[in-house]
Amino acid sequence: MQAFIVYAHPSENSFTRQIRDSFIMGLESSGRRYIVSDLYKMQFKTDMSEAEYLREACYRRDAPVPDDVAAEQAKINSSGAIVFIYPVFWSDVPAKLAGWFDRVWTYGFAYGENRTMKQLEKGLCLCSAGNTMEYLHKTGLLESMQRVMLKDRLFDRAKVKEMIVLDGTSRELESRKANWDSHLRRAFEAGAAL
């Protein structure tokens, strides 16, 4: 099964990039094929044009989608799993990834009648969070993050959905160093088990 990795982080010097690399090493260790869309590196356009908005707002599946969107949709349909790797920004994904959903989850492809997006075997969200799991649980933020990514964005588009939060990664926290190796090992294992 091929995995399609949608990666969103603005810095190559980040812990999230190391998570991505560890996950890919896990995929490679199990002989899995993968493709990657590095949204920042490819300068993926995240703002909808007026034509794109009108296509979605009027449910016009006959209106064309832009080439960059069609390319992302083809990557999805050529894969058995989709993996989102990103840092948590304000209890959600970075704006670049939110814009990817706005543009790629089009009417007739990801929603509406007679969708052309295949149902994937697995949808995985692998994210780094500055806050600790204790804080995310206590404040209800973890449930909110899961609801948006797993129950809305992935919804029935994947048979199995999972969110792995690698927590306590803020640079000022002691847990960043303490959990570094175990977080990278968990990312590797998630790739190997996909």
N, C-alpha and C positions, 0 to 999 in steps of 0.2 A: 504494500500500500504506500503510495506516495503521500508525503506530507507537504502542505503548502503553509509556509511560515510567513506571517505578516508581522514584521518587526517595526516598532516605532520608538525610537529614542534619538534625540538630537545630537548626542555626544558619543564619539567612539571611545572616549575615556570614561566609561560608566560601568557600574556593576551590572546593569541590565545587559550590556553587550557581552559581558562574561557569562551571564546566564544563557544568553542565546548561543554562545559558542559551546558551552557545556552541553546544552540540549542537543545541538547538532552532532557533537561527538558521541552522544548516546545513540542518536539515530544511526550514525555511521557504524557504530559497534554492533548494531543488530542488522546491518545490511539494508536499512531502509533508504529509499530514494527521497529527495526533498527538493523543493524550490523555495526561494526566498524573495519576498518583496520588502526591501529596506526602504520604507516610505520617505525618510528624510534624505537618504543618499540619492534616491531616484527623483527627488523633488516632486513627489506626487501632489498634484493639485487637489486641494481639499475643499475649495469653495465651489458650490454649485453655480453654474451659469444660469441665466434666466431661462434658456431653452431647456436645461436639465430640470429646473424647478417646475416649469410648466408641464413637462413630460410626466413627472411624478404627481403633481397636484391634480392633473386631469386624467390620470390613469391611462396614458397613451402609450401602449406597448408598441405601436407602429412607428413611433418617433425613434430615430436612431440614438444610440448611446455613443459617447465619445470613444475614440480608439483606446485611450488609456484605461477606461472603465471596462471595455470589452476584453482587453488583455487580462485584467485582474479576474474577470468572470471566467475566462478560459482556464486560468490557473486553478480556480476553484473546481471546475468541472473535470479537470484532468487529475484531481487528487482524491484520496479517500479520507483525508483528515485535514483540518485547518487548525493552525496553532497561532495564537496571538501572544506575542512577547512584548511587554511594555512596562514602563514604570507607572505607578498610580499617581496621577496628578489630580488633586482636589476630589478624591474619592471616585475617580473615573479614569478613562484612558486619556492620553494626550490629545490635543485638538486635531493633530494630524491623523490619528487613527479614527477619531469620531467623524472627521470629514471623509475618510475612506468609506465608512459605513454609509454616510449620507449619499455618496456618489455610486458606490458599487452595489449596494442592496437595492437595485432598481425594481420598479413595477414590472411584473412579467418574468423577472429573473428570480428574485429572492422573496417576493410576496405577490399576492393576487392570484387569480385563477390561472390554472395551467402553467405554473412556474417552470422555468427551464433550468433552474439550479438543482443539481442532484442533491439528494439527501446524503450527507457525509456520514461515514462510520463514526467519526469522533470529532469533537470540537474541544480544544484545550486552551485555556487562558493561563498563561504563566507570567505572573507579574511581580515586580519588586515594589514593596511598600515601605515608606519611611517609618510609619507607625508600627507598633507591635501588634500581634494578634490579640493580646489582651485588650488593648485600646480599641481595636477595630470591632471586637465582639461587644465590648461594654457600650460603645456609642451606637451600635447598630449599623455602622458603616460597612462591615463585611457583608451583611445580609443585603444591603442596598447595592453594593458592587456586584454581588452574585445575581441579584434580580435583574439588573440591567444587562449584564453580559450573557448570562446563561438562559434567562427566561424571556428576554426581549430580543437581543441581537442574535443569539444562536437559536433560540426557540425550538422549532421542530426541524431546523436545517441540519442538525446533527443528531444521530441516534443516541450517542453517549456524550455528555457534556461534563466538563470538570474545570474547576478553577483552583490553581495552586498559587498561594500567596507566600512569597518569600519576604518575611517581615523584618522590621527593625533595621532597615538598611540606611537610615539617615546617617550622614557622615559624623554627626556629633554624638551618636549613641555608641556605647560600649558593645551593644549587641551586634553592631555591624561587623566588628572583627571576630567576635565570639561565634557568630553563625555563618561566617563567610564560607568556610569549607563545606559545612553541612548543606547550605543552600545550593552551592554549585554541584554537590553530589546528588542532591534531590533533582536538580534540573537534568543532569546526566541520566539519572534513572528514569525520569519521565520520558526522555527521548528514547532510551533503550526499550521501554515498555510499550511505546506507541503502537 
